[in-house]
Amino acid sequence: MPSKNECVIIGHIGQDPELRYTPNGTAYCSFSVAENYGKKEDRKTQWHRIVVWNDLAEVVAAEFSKGDAIEVRGTYRSRKWTDRDGNDRESWELTAWNVARPVWKRKDQAFTQEANYSNDDIPF
């Protein structure tokens, strides 16, 4: 039976996306997104670590900044490593393949997407 791991996160960017390059020149961009949930009096925030690769990473770094509303679609994966003190560590991150700017309307209306970016749509 086939399986699928696809996640959609809609929230606000917590800090300016940071664009970096691997030693072989591949662009990647990382940032966090705050997802708020719960009723007003019990509002909680869940932070999600997002990584975007290749040309889409350069677009995100150029077009988005701290506080912007964002919708990301991608795959959640855990990443394990050993820190400098020899402790085993693990974190979860979403590797995004699609990024959009959601625009919300009144409560009774759905959001629309003002701009939608993916690795397949970038002209360069």
For each residue, the residues with C-beta under 8 A, 3 or more apart:
1:
2:
3:
4:
5: 75 76 77
6: 73 74 75
7: 73 74 75 76 94
8: 71 72 73
9: 33 35 48 50 71 72 94
10: 35 69 70 71 102 111
11: 33 34 35 36 48 69 70
12: 33 34 67 68 69 70
13: 16 17 31 32 33 34 64 65 66 67 68 70
14: 31 32 33 34 47 66
15: 18 31 32 66
16: 13 31 65 66
17: 13 29 30 31 52 60 61 64 65
18: 15 29 30 31 61
19: 27 28 29 57 58 60 61
20: 27 28 29 30
21: 25 26 27 28
22: 25 26 28
23:
24:
25: 21 22
26: 21 22 53 54
27: 19 20 21 53 54 55 57 58
28: 19 20 21 22 51 52 53 54 57
29: 17 18 19 20 51 52 53 57 58 60 61
30: 17 18 20 49 50 51 52 93
31: 13 14 15 16 17 18 50 60 64
32: 13 14 15 47 48 49 50
33: 9 11 12 13 14 47 48 50 70 72
34: 11 12 13 14 45 46 47 48
35: 9 10 11 45 46 47 48
36: 11 43 44 45 46
37: 43 44 45 46
38: 42 43 44
39: 42 43
40: 43
41:
42: 38 39
43: 36 37 38 39 40
44: 36 37 38
45: 34 35 36 37
46: 34 35 36 37
47: 14 32 33 34 35
48: 9 11 32 33 34 35 93 94
49: 30 32 91 92 93 94
50: 9 30 31 32 33 72 74 93 94 96
51: 28 29 30 93 94 95 96
52: 17 28 29 30 56 57 60 72 95 96 99
53: 26 27 28 29 56 57 95 119
54: 26 27 28 57 58 119
55: 27 58 59 119 122 124
56: 52 53 59 60 96 97 99 117 118 119 122
57: 19 27 28 29 52 53 54 60 61
58: 19 27 29 54 55 61 62
59: 55 56 62 63 99 117 122
60: 17 19 29 31 52 56 57 63 64 99 117
61: 17 18 19 29 57 58 64
62: 58 59
63: 59 60 115 117
64: 13 17 31 60 61 68 70 99
65: 13 16 17 68
66: 13 14 15 16
67: 12 13
68: 12 13 64 65 101
69: 10 11 12 101 102 103 104
70: 10 11 12 13 33 64 99 100 101 102
71: 8 9 10 99 100 101 102 113
72: 8 9 33 50 52 94 96 98 99 100
73: 6 7 8 96 97 98 99
74: 6 7 50 94 95 96 97 98
75: 5 6 7 94 95 97
76: 5 7 92 93 94
77: 5 92 93 94 95
78: 90 91 92
79: 90 91 92 93
80: 88 89 90
81: 88 89
82: 86 87 88 89
83: 86 87 89
84:
85:
86: 82 83
87: 82 83
88: 80 81 82
89: 80 81 82 83
90: 78 79 80
91: 49 78 79
92: 49 76 77 78 79
93: 30 48 49 50 51 76 77 79
94: 7 9 48 49 50 51 72 74 75 76 77
95: 51 52 53 74 75 77
96: 50 51 52 56 72 73 74 99
97: 56 73 74 75 118 119
98: 72 73 74 116 117 118
99: 52 56 59 60 64 70 71 72 73 96 116 117 118
100: 70 71 72 113 114 115 116 117
101: 68 69 70 71 113 114 115 116
102: 10 69 70 71 111 112 113 114
103: 69 111 112 113 114
104: 69 111
105: 109 110 111 112
106: 109
107:
108:
109: 105 106
110: 105
111: 10 102 103 104 105
112: 102 103 105
113: 71 100 101 102 103 116
114: 100 101 102 103
115: 63 100 101
116: 98 99 100 101 113 121
117: 56 59 60 63 98 99 100 121 122
118: 56 97 98 99 121 122
119: 53 54 55 56 97 122
120:
121: 116 117 118
122: 55 56 59 117 118 119
123:
124: 55
